[in-house]
Amino acid sequence: MGSVDADTDVVMEDAANNAVASEQHAASTETTPEQHYIIDMDGVIGASTVGYHQDESMVEYDNATPEIESSPKSPPRERPDPIRTGLCYDDRMRLHATVDTSDVHPEDPRRIAVIYNALVQAGLVNQSEVVGREEEDSRFLFTIPARMAEKDEITLNHTSELYDFVKSTNLMDNNLLLTLSSESDSVYFSKYSFECASLSCGGAIETCVAVMRGKVKNAIAVIRPPGHHAERAHPQGFCFFNNACIAAQVVQKAFPHTCRKVLIMDWDVHHGNGTQNTFYKDPYVLYVSIHVHKDGKFYPQGGAGGYDRSGAEAGLGKNVNIPWPKHGMGDGDYIYAFQNVVIPIAYEYDPDLVIISAGFDAAEGDEIGMCNVSPTCYAHMTHMLMSLARGKVVALLEGGYNLDSIAKSALAVTRTLMGDPPERNVTNMPSRAGFETIQTVIRQQARYWYSLGGKQVQVPKKVKAERMHDVIRAYQSEMLYTKFKMTKLQIFRDRISRSYENQVLATPDMTGFPDPITKKLELHESWLDDDYDASKGKSRPGPRSRAAPELSWTNSSESKKRSVDVIKGSEEVCVYLWDNYLEYVVVLERMIKLSNRMQRVSDASSIIFLGVGHANYGILHLLNSRDCSERVKGVVQFIGDSPIKPVLRAVTDVPQWYFLNSYNLVASNHAVWDSYSTKKPKKKFGRLVKANSTMVNDMLRDHKNEVTHWICSQLGETAPPGSIEDVDVGSPKDILT
């Protein structure tokens, strides 16, 4: 099959490292091993033979002990130069270009040329060296010739129809090629597409074979077109043949005893849909992808790149997606992902070969990926992967469309493969989005990998089960009614999460602080604070509601089905409470057996909205969708460091009303204060008040008195300075929190 010699696979197992040791060991003893076999070490640098017993294990010498000191009979041998790093590059791959020369396509032929030139200028390529010579000079990269992949190699992963179709394009005229390009999924065709795609695939195969044979310790293949989007039956996303998939399957077939398990690490900014689909049920290939996902809105669109796609059948757990929710991810996010997900899983999997789908479109400066990964970060990720598979690492070029960025990034990866330590100026501090994503991935993958904290218990699908926090909240709701006469406000709407059922209670003030990462509202983080009313012995008619808890379940597929969009949930609950408990509502005939009529559930004339955290989004949505100005006398929001949202109703007086009747406490370190002295926000953002602290918890405590005084002033009441207890509460009011 191609140039892969199946007869040589027997020498793969530690051959390059053990051959010299075997010769030294045999020379240091007078005992001759009984019945050993001499195996041809074709292509293994630094050795020609190695001894085996009949059981095919390495020779054990029973009566000999290696001498520590040198002797005249056995002079000390100098340690040979380290085995070299390989480079596969063929200038012919530049021939694949757009037929329309005026169309500058991102998958530019210059991509591989600038990388190769960067390696030459860095002094890593010996241009005078004859291609294929095995001179051991570790200062230079070892040249690995590319070749065109054979049909039987490509069809290990693709259909014969796809192979024949791509091959047929070399006979098409330009008009037909242009038509094909316009009808295809992000792929352009030329007369040289087949030749270049076959060279790219063959180069990937030869590079992996060279590493497995021991000709090089590791290698980088500067090849194009890329491959990780190519599906089994059709090209896609600049890709014709899936280089990484084909190379992995070829070496697994050629070296069945020494290359059983392969790790494909895909750090291209796009999800490798083709690679994932190939190995989704395969336990012998672990596919890990770090990519921008944006909830399926970034190419390739859809849910395939989601964190919950973990493989199937025998391959369950062997597919790990780390989907970034936005662009702009940087070094800290990638290093954090490697340290907490990639490397722990990879160590537990223990691969025989590591293939990097090395796309550099997440590099800083790439206008397609729009992320900020530095060359140093790529070097660190490469360095961590080199600790796996006894250093057998192959980097295959995928995407990357800023010529300067890919040259610098590929050079950093190559230097690291050659043994240079990475630079130090890299951060391991993730962004908030990065941290949350990694925690979500850990919760998903922990059920398959002990290194991530042990396997999680899954609720059997056929068992009728209740979430513990729903059970406890139901009990708590009953207890609070018995003790404090707090009435549960029913929510008769199926699309609003059931978890709100016992969260909406009539109370003067109940506050909870959800976990900032998991978004779960823990019971021990909820307080009932009734200073304003209890101190005066007042009984307030009408509903006083605490609604819109922050909820999000992401640790299982069953949870995902019932997961809550926090902001949308807050919006729906606030509007529901207004329509059904505070304002006029339609009482349906099917509910009271009467004709339709309008009635007001609450007669309260003065209402104050008080929002904390994501509840603010619900309040603003209510103000935007309902006319509340007649009865709502004030809006208090503890915004903290969250984004400040405006009112957007197409009524001219609403922004003015909101500005005069709002009191929005914003964290002291919020970005809005950076330009506040020169450019104040518009009135539609409400009245912004700079808090004394940065944490919402502290803001609630520190600004309790002033907020209470402001509420009293909005209601036409006065409160003695510094004393909540002396506030004279007049007519009934409502507080919606």
PyMOL commands that set and color helices and strands:
alter all, ss='L'
color gray80, all
select helices_A, chain A and resi 6-11+15-27+91-95+110-121+151-154+160-171+174-183+193-213+243-254+273-279+294-296+313-315+331-349+375-385+389-391+403-417+432-445+450-452+468-484+498-500+523-525+531-534+557-561+566-582+589-592+615-625+653-660+671-674+683-685+696-702+704-714
alter helices_A, ss='H'
color red, helices_A
select strands_A, chain A and resi 37-38+51-52+85-89+142-143+218-222+262-266+285-292+319-324+353-358+393-397+505-506+510-512+526-528+545-546+584-587+597-600+607-612+632-640+662-666+688-690+734-736
alter strands_A, ss='S'
color yellow, strands_A
deselect
rebuild
show_as cartoon
